[in-house]
């Protein structure tokens, strides 16, 4: 099984909240753990919103 790396996703962001440092714009939440893990734990399936970031020029 291939793990989804949220840090490579267009929707991932880092928050300023120490208790919830990871965020997902696609699903609209902040979490203490990586968003793809929370999505998997909640739904039982992998994140379907993953979109690879475009490389910096």
C-alpha positions in Angstrom: 0.0 0.0 0.0 1.3 3.4 -1.0 1.1 6.1 1.7 -0.1 9.6 0.7 2.4 12.2 1.6 0.3 15.3 2.5 3.4 17.5 2.4 3.5 17.1 -1.3 -0.2 17.9 -1.7 -1.6 21.2 -3.0 -4.2 21.4 -0.2 -1.8 20.7 2.8 -0.8 23.6 5.0 1.0 24.2 8.3 -1.0 26.1 11.0 0.3 28.3 13.8 -1.6 26.2 16.3 0.7 24.0 18.4 -2.1 21.6 19.2 -3.3 21.3 15.5 -0.2 21.9 13.3 -1.5 20.2 10.1 -4.3 21.4 7.9 -6.2 20.3 4.8 -7.9 23.0 2.6 -9.7 20.3 0.6 -11.5 18.8 3.6 -11.4 22.0 5.7 -9.9 20.9 8.9 -6.8 21.2 11.2 -5.4 18.2 13.0 -2.6 17.1 15.4 -1.7 14.4 12.8 -1.1 14.3 9.1 -4.5 14.8 7.3 -4.3 11.6 5.2 -4.0 9.5 8.3 -7.1 11.1 9.9 -9.1 10.6 6.6 -8.1 7.0 6.5 -9.0 6.4 10.2 -12.3 8.2 9.8 -13.5 6.7 6.5 -11.4 3.5 6.0 -10.3 4.6 2.6 -7.4 6.7 1.3 -7.7 10.4 0.7 -9.3 11.0 -2.7 -8.5 14.8 -2.7 -4.7 14.4 -3.0 -3.3 16.7 -5.8 0.4 16.8 -6.3 2.0 20.3 -5.9 3.4 21.8 -9.1 7.2 22.0 -8.9 8.7 25.4 -8.1 10.4 27.1 -11.1 
